[in-house]
Amino acid sequence: MIDESPAEEVYRSGWRTQLTQLTDRLADPTYYLAVIGEFSSGKTTFINALLGTRLMPASVSPTTVAPVVVRPTASKSLRVLLADGTTWWWSGGAGRDGSGNAPPLAQLDGLDLPSALARLATDESLTPVVRRVEVGHPAPGLPRDLVLVDTPGTNAEGHHDEVTARAVAEADAAVIVCHGAKVLPETLIRFLKATLDSRLLARCVLVLTHLDQIDPVEHERILRSARLRATRELAITDPQVVLCAPGVVVGAFSGATDAERRHWIDQFAATRDWLRRSVEHSRPITVADTALRLAERLLVDLGGGLDHRSDVLREQHRELELARIADLGSFLSGQRQSGGVELAVGRRAAIDGIEQLVTQARAGLEGQVTAAVVNCGDLRTTLQQDVPQLVRTVLDELGAAAQATVEAELGERYTAACASCDDAFDQEYARLSRAAGVPHLAVPVTPAAITDLDLINPWSFADAVRVVTEDEKRDRRVFAVGTASGAAIGTLFAPVVGTFVGAAIGFFAAARASRDAASVKRDAAGRAAANANAILDAAAEQLADAASAAAEGYRVTFDIRLRWYHDTYVSAVQAIHERQQRQRAEIEAEQQRLSTNREEIYRRVSDVERWRASLVVAPSSQGGQ
């Protein structure tokens, strides 16, 4: 299950380590008894009393953060596991480094075992070097398969709590040591709740020390208070509480003692015997429960790792959905529609601008024609030469102004449409690049297909004026009166302008016999101005057509730009879509595997919990109280 797990290798490596610990623990019949207590609780003195010798150093300040494992053996030994993974051995005062390098603990050479342990416990320079200390020492009063684990004080500074938690993790039971005047302080209770599960807590024994320093009258009250607090705070049913004075026991190692102290020595001997019997009585079930607890912890960690992986997959799926882009064809179709709207607005603005130009030209041309005719000396010459030149000049100016207007309006809208398209595509594709790791190509500044294309053809506006001056049908429609005589005179000029002049002359010839010259000029000026306006109206229609043609040219050019995007990116976008589909399928498949694995893991956790619940240890009668 670990090897097939989709979790990251860092998790699988940790699980393999736990599995190795579990298999090793199953093969080890040893009973591990952790000794837990806060600094200055009498924990180390209690261990020395159990061992029957002053072996462990009672430090005046908490320094070392390494647990000390003590095994009853036939001879003394010391094995130090270092933080770099190497091992240092001590035997009879001579040390050697298991790695074959210069021994990092050479300063311990020549020391006896208690002195070496004292150096390890008090020398702050060794704190970052030492990870675990294993001691072998004769202990006739303890079973040979009982191992004591001396943990750092839980209320000391640094990483003591963390190290103690790791040391207790593999323990079969624990002794909780407290000063008789300070039973189960809050800091210790918090540590125990966070570190020990309920079944391991149920196998703990609460040892109260320094009772020789407390008035015997208070002993019964302290005992009741300790049991009540263990039940209420730690949920331990029928807690085992031992009152003792290990300091008296250790003090007796060096000489005789009085009757009062003998009481505490005998009391401790009874406690040690009871502890031995309890170990022998509960060892099979307790060791089995420890193995199951380690298995449960491994399974829970496996489940937590799979939960973490599931969270990662959900986030990957969310990012994948956020990175999803519309189909390239649909995206470009939307851009084509948006660009078309921009260009339509530009076309309308260009035509409105042309209408304003025509209005201005009409006002100027009407005044110029009227002034030229009314103030002329020779009406015929004016009509034949001056007025046609005025009309043609205005038409030329109108064509140029119309071209500039169209270029400004359509050019601005075309630029806006291109910028909007480029920005939209740049954002979409950059998002895809981040999600799928595909290189981002530069947006086109001017595609090659556009460089040779004239967006505004100036000849189209000249043609618009030319159509106005060369359209005979429009000539006859506008100048229905006097066209015959006018056509003959107007052959020297552009047809429409010539017809315009001819019509005026024909009108003048018909009217001169009955009216004075001034009146004829005024009438001729009014008619000439009206016909000039008609010419401008016709020119306005042609210029509007030219503007529409220019707008169509811009649209074609914009389509070329969109085709450039399509041809350049279609393969890359398709590849991204295919890759996203594969990633989506892989994520969904892995999520399905995770779901199956998690169900299996939690089913096994339930099995382990049921098995652990079935392990019941009958309480062993406690002596010495």
N, C-alpha and C positions, 0 to 999 in steps of 0.2 A: 504494500500500500504506500509506503514511503517513497520507494523508487518510482512508482507510477503517479505519484502526486504531481499536479500541475503547479504546485507552489514553487517559489524561488529556491535556489540551491542553498542559500543561507539558512532557510527554514529546514530543508531536508537534512542538511548537515547536523543541525542541532537535534533533530529527531533521531538521527542515527546514533548520536552520542547518548541520548536518553535510552534508546533501545539496548545499547551496549551495557549501560548501567543496570538496566532491568535484568538482562540475561546474567550478568555477573552476580547480581543480588540473589537471583534464584538459585545459583550454584553455590552460594555462600551460606552455610548454616549458622553463622555468627549472629548473636543478638546484639544490636547496636543500641546503646542507651545514651541519649544526649543529655548533657547537664547544662541547663539554661538558668541564667540569673543575671541580675544587673550587677554592675561593678560595685564591689565592697559588700556583696550579699553573703559572703562566706562560701561561694561556689568552689573555689580552688581548694580551700581547707577541707571541704566536704570530700572532694576527690582524694586528697591525700589520706584522709581518715579511712576511706574505703580501701585504698591500696595498702595501708598499714605502714607508710613511710613518707618522709618529707621529700616528695619528688617534684611536684608542680610548684613553681614559684608564685608566691602571693605578692603581686606587684602593687606598689603604692599608687600607681597611676596607670590608666588603660593606655597601652601602646600598641601591642601586636594585634593584627586583625586576622591572624591565621588560626583556624581550629587545630586543636591538639587531640590526636586519636591515641588512646592508651590501651594496649593489649596485654593481658597477663601472659607472660612468656617465661621460659626457663632462665634466660639470660637477658642482660640489659642491651638495648639497641636504640638507635635514633636514626630516623630517615626523614629528610627534609625535601619536600617537593617545591621546586623553585618556580617563580613566575614565568621564566623563559622555557619551561618544559623539561629542564634537566633535574637530576636528583643528586642529593648529597647524603652520604652515609657516615654515621659515627659508630664506632665499636671500640670500646675500651679506651677512649681518648684520642684515637687516630681517625682523622677524617679523610674522605676521598670523594672526588667528583665523578658521578656516573657518566658525565659527558666526555670525560677525558681531557677537559680543558682545565685552566687554572681554577681551583675551587673558590667560589665566591664567599664561602663561609670558613675560610682558612683561620679566621680569628677564633673559631671554636675548637681548633686542634689543641689537645693537651688538657682540656677541661673535663671534669667528671660530668655525669649525665645531668644532675640537678643544676650545676653551674651553666652547662650548655643551654638547658631549657630557660634558665633565668636570663641569659644573654639574649636568647631569641624573644623573650617576652618584654624585655625592657630597652633593648637597643633600637631606637627609632630609625636608625639607618638601615636596619634589616626589614622594616615594615614593607616597603615596596618590593622586596626581593622574595620573601617567603610566601608561599601559597597554602601549604598544609604541612603539619608536623605529625609524624607517626612515631610513637614511643613503644618499645617493648620493655616490660619490667615484671619481675616476679611479684605475684599478688596471691598468696596462699588462701586468703579468705574469699576470693571471687572465683566463679567458674571460668575455665579457660576459654570458653566460647562467648564470653561477655566482653564487649568492647565499650569503653567509656569514651565519649566525644566531648571534650571540654571546649565550649564555645566562647567567643569573645563576649564581654559584657554588653548587654543589649542597650544600655543607656549611655554608652561611651560615644565619643565623637568619631567622625569619619564614616567608614563603610562597615562598622561592626554589625549592625542589624542585617545588612545584606549578606555578609559572610556567615553569620549565625543561621540565617534562613536557609542558605544552601547546605550547611552542615547538618541541619535538622531534617532536611528533606528525605534522607535515606534512613533515618532513625526508626527503630521499631517501637520505642517508647522514650519517655523523657522524664527527667527529674527536674522539677522547677524549684530552685533554691531562692528563698527569701529570708531576709532578716526578720526575726520574730517580732521586732517592734515596727516593722513596715511590711505588712502582709499584702502581696499582690498589688503593688502600686499601679496607677493608671497607665504609665508608660509601658510596663511589662504586659499588662492585659491587652493593650492595643497590639503589641508585637505578637503575642500568642494567638490572638484572633486572626491576625493577618497571615500567620505562618503555618499554623497547625490545623489540620482538618479535625472534624468533630470526633472521629474514631481514635485518632492519635491523641487528642486531648483527653479522651476517656481513659487512656492507658497511662496518663501522666500521674506522677506522685508529687505532692507538694511537700517540700522539706523546709521546715522553719528552723533557722540556726540561731546561735547566740542565746539560747534559752537559759544558759547558766547565768547570764547577766540580767535576767528578768525575774522579778519576784515570783516564786512558785505559785502564789495565790492567783496570779494572772494567767497561768498556763492553760487552765480549762477554758477561760474566756477566749483566749487567743485561739485555741483549738476550734471552738464553736464558730468564732468569727471567720476563721480561715475556710472552714467547710461551707459556711453560708456564702461567703464571697465567691468561692470557686463554683458553687452551684449557680448563683445568680449571675455572675459576670461571664463565666466560661461554659455554662450549661453542662457541667460535669455531674452526672448522677452518682451519688454515694462516693464523693471524692476521698482518696487516700491521703491523709495528712500525717506527717512524721515530725515530732518535736525532738530536737537533738542539739548537741553542743559539740560539733566536730572540732572546735578549737581545743577543748579539753582533751579529746582523744589524741590529737596531734601533739599536744603539749606533754602527754604522758609517754611519748616515744623516748623522751630524754631522761626519764627518772620516775621515782615513786610518786604516788598520789594519795590524797586523803579519801575518806569514805564518801563525801559528797561528790567528788569528781569520779569516784569509782562507779557511782550510780549512772553518771552520764556515759562512762566507758562501756558499762554493761548494756545500757540502753542502746548504744550505737551498734554493739556486737549483735544484739537481737535484730536490729534494723537491717544489718548487713545479711544476716541469715535469712530474714524474710525476703529481702531483695533477691537473694540467690534462689530461694524456692519459687518465687514468682516467675523468675526468668525460666527456670526449668519447666514450670507448669504451663506457661503460656507461649513458650518459644514456637512450637509448630504453627499454631494459629496466628500468632503475632507476625512471624516472618512471612507467612502467606499473605496476611493483610498488607504488609509493607510492599510486597511484590505487586499486589493488586493496586495499591495506592499509586505506585510508580507507573503501572500500566495505565491507570486512569488519568494520571497527570499527562502521560505521553499522548493518550487519545484526545484529551481535552486540548492539549497544545496543537495536535494535528487538526482538530476541528477549528481552533482559532486561526491557524495558518490558512486553512481553506476559506474561512470567513474573510480573512484579509485579502486573499487572492480573489475572492468573489467581489469584494469592494473594488479592487483594482480593475477587474473586468467590467464592472458596471460603469466605472469612470471612463474606461476606454470606449465602451459602447456609447456613452453620452458624448464624448469628444468626437467620435466617428459620426454621430448624427448631426452634431453642430457643424462638422466639416462638409456635410453633404451639399453638393451643388446641383442645380437644376440641369437637366439634359442640355447639352451645348446648343442643339437646335432650338429648344424652347427659350433658352437664355438669349440667343441672338435674335430670335423672333421678337422677344420683348424689347430688346434694344432697337430693333428696326422700327417697331411701332413708336417708341419714344422719340427716336430721331425724326420719324415722319411728322410727328406732332410739332417738333421744334421747327422743321423746315416749312411746314404749313403756316405757322405763325410768322416766319420770316417772309414768306410769299405774300401774305396778307398785308404785312407792314410795308413791303416794297411797293405793292399796288397802291396802297393809301398814299405813300410818298409820291408816286407818279401823279396821282390825281391832284395832290397839292401843287406839284410843279406845273401841271397843265393849267390849273386855276391862276397861278402867278403869271405864267406865260400869256394866258388869254388876256389878263388885265394889261400887261405891258404891250402886247402886240396890237390890241384894239386902239390903245392911245397913240401908238406910233403910226399905224395905218391912217387913222383919222387925221392926225396932224399933218402927215405927208400929203394927203389928198387935198385937204381944205386949204393948206398954205402953198400949194404948188403953183408954179407959173404956167407950166405946160402939163395939163392933165394927162394927155396921151403918154408923154414921156414918163411921167410919174407912175402911171399904171403899167407901162411896159417895162420899166427898169427899176425904179425905186421900191415900189411895193413888193414885187416878187423877191427882191433881195432881202427886204425886211422879213418876209415870211420864211424864206430859206434859212436866214440867220437864226431866227427864233427856233425853227425846227432842229437845226444842228445843235444849238445850245440845250434844247429840251432832251435830245437823244443822249448827249454827254451827261447831263445831270441825272437823267433816269438811270443810266448805267452805273453811276457812282452810288445812287441810292440803293439799287439792287445789290451791288457789291457789298455795301455796308450792312444792310439788313440780313441778307441771306448768309453772308460770310460770318456774321456774328452768331447766327443761329446754328450754322454748320459747325463752327468751332465749339459752341456749347454742346452740341449733340455728340461730337467726337470726344470731348473731354469727359462727358458723362459716361459714355460707353467705355472709354479707357479706364476710368476710375472704377466703374462697376466690375469690369472684367479683372482688373488688377486686384481688387479686394477679394473677389471670389477665388481667383486662381492662387493668390498668395495663401489663402486659407487652406486650400487643397494642398499646396506645397508643404505647409507645416504639418498637415495631418498625414500625408502620404509620402513625403520625402522626395517629391518630383521637382527638378529644377524649374525655376520660374523664368520664362522668357520675357524679354523686354517688350513693352507695348509698342505698336507701330507709330512712329512719328509721322511719316508719310510713306505709305506703301508704294512700291515701285510702280504699280499699275495706275497710280494717281498722278505721278509726276508729269507725265506728258499730256494730261487732260486739262483743257481750258475750262475752268469752272464758269467764268463769265466771258462770253465771246462778244467783244465790242462790235463786231460786224452785225450781230443780231439787232442791235439798237439802231445802227445806220440803216439796216434793211427795213426796220419798222418805219422809219421816216420815208425811205424810198418807196415802200409799198403805198404809202399815203399819196405820194406825188406821182405815182405811175398807174394807179388804179382807175381806168376809164369809166367803169361802171359807177364807181363812187363819184367820179367827176360829174357824170350826167345826173346822178341823183342829187348831188349837192347844188349844182349850178344848172338847174333845169331851164332857167330863163337866159336867152341870148347865147346858148352854147354854140350855135353854128357860126355866128360872127366871131365869137370868142375863140373858137378852136382855130380859126384861120390866123388870127393875130397871135395866139399862144404857141404856135409852132416853133418859135424861137426859144421858148423856155420849156421847163419841165411841164408835162401835160396838165397836171392839175393846177399848178400855179398859173400857167398860161391860160387855161380856161377861165380861171378866176379873173385874170386881167381882161380877157376877151369879153367876158360877161359884163364887166364894168363898163368897157368901151362901148359895147352894143347898147347898153342901157343909156350911156351918155349920148350916143348918136340919136337915139329915139327921142330924147327929152330936150335937146338943146334948142330946138325950134320954138318951143312953147315956154321955156323957163329961162331965167337969167342964170349966169355962170355960177354965182355964189350958191344959188339954190341947188343947181345941178351938182356942184362939188359936195355940198352937204349930204345930198341924197346918195351920191356915189360913195362917199366916205362911210356912211352908215351901212350901205349894202356890202361894201368891201370888208368892213370890220366883221359883219355877221358871217360872211362866207369864210373869213380867216378863222373865226371861232369854230366853224364846222370842220375846217381842216385840222385844227388842234384836237377836236373831239375824235376825229378819225385816227389821228396820231396816237392819242391816249389809248385807244383800243389796241392798236398794234404794239405799243410799248408794254401794255399789260400782258399781251400774249408773249412778248419777249421775256418778261419777268417770270411768267409761268414756265417757259422753256428753260430759263436759268435755274429755277427751283427744281425742275426735273433733272437737270444736270447734276445739281448737288445731291439729289436723292440717289442717282446712279452711283455717284462717287462714294456716298456713304455705304451703299450696298457693297461696293468693291472693298471698302475697309472691313466690313463685317465678313466678307468672304475670306479676306486675309486672316482674320482671327480663326475662322472655321478651318481653313486649310492648314494653318500653323499649329493649332492646338487640338484638333479633333482626335488625333492618335493618342496624345498625352492624356487628355481628359478621359477618353475611353479606357486607357490603361488604369487611370486612377479609379474610375468607377468599378472596373473589374477587381482591382486590388481591394477596394473598400468592401465589395461584395464578399470576397474571400475572407477578409478580416472579420466581417460581420458573421459569416458562417462559422469561422474558427472560434470566435468569442462565444457564440451561442452553443456550439458543440462542447466547448470547455465548461461553460456554465452548467450544461446538462451533466457532464461528468462530475463536476464539483457537487452538484445537488445529490447525485447518487452516492458519492463518497461520504458526504456529510451525513446522509441518512444512515449509512453503514456505521460510521464512527459513533454517532450518538446512540445507535442501537447497542453497540458494544459497550459504550459507557454505561448504559442502563444495565447491561448484563453484569459488568464489574461491580456496580453499586449494589445490585442484588446479591452477588456473591459475598461482597464484604459485609453486607447486613446479616448474612447467614452465619458469619464467623462469630461465635459467642464464646468468650473466655469466662469460665466460672471464677469468681473472685477467690484469691488465696488468702487465708486468714493471716492477718498481720500481727506479728508479735512485737513486744517491746513497748506497748502503750499501756 
